[in-house]
């Protein structure tokens, strides 16, 4: 089953403490709406937007470039900073890459990076096949990325396929963000689930070692 949310969300807009939340690749605000609403109820102004090419169609996603995602979140965060005294960022999967980028260029109070997608379990596809074949094969079913027993009962919060040109853009984004890690200085929390089927546990240690934050922690979910 495939489902996603076409709406953008803002909660508790009068608060001067802002949290900008970024969803993952091929996902939508559906995966972060509850978090945004919860934090809004805790007194924060929260904002959760669909990234370009998300909450629409895989074809639309394939038309995006990684710079589109960067420019979009830069503008969104700049708008939040203009109205808040304190600003925090939370990113999931590809959203964590964008959160790392924002942390490298904006003065944030703190940031949370979950399921950091700077390296992938399927390294051959990510490094070799995707750059070579994304113009020939526009989409690839996500079922090949999960064990069969999980996929048979899987509900996709977003597209059921990988848009391959967009996936190649995400590969470029990982390279871009990797070059910025040393510029991240805000207090940082890195989160990883040990049942994550797509991103590597070693990503957390890699980012932890390469960011320049004086205050940084890791948290693993069993």
Secondary structure, 3 states (H helix, E strand, C coil): CEECCCCCEEECCCCCEEEEEECCCCCCHHHCHHHHHHHHHCCCEEEECCCCCCCCCHHHHHCCCHHHHHHHHHHHHHHHHCCCCEEEEEEECHHHHHHHHHHHHCCCCEEEEECCCCCECCHHHHHHHHHHHCCCCCEEEHHHHCCHHHHCCCCEECCCEEEHHHHHHHHHHHHHHHCCHHHCCCEEEEEEECCCCCECCHHHHHHHHHCCCCCEEEEEEC
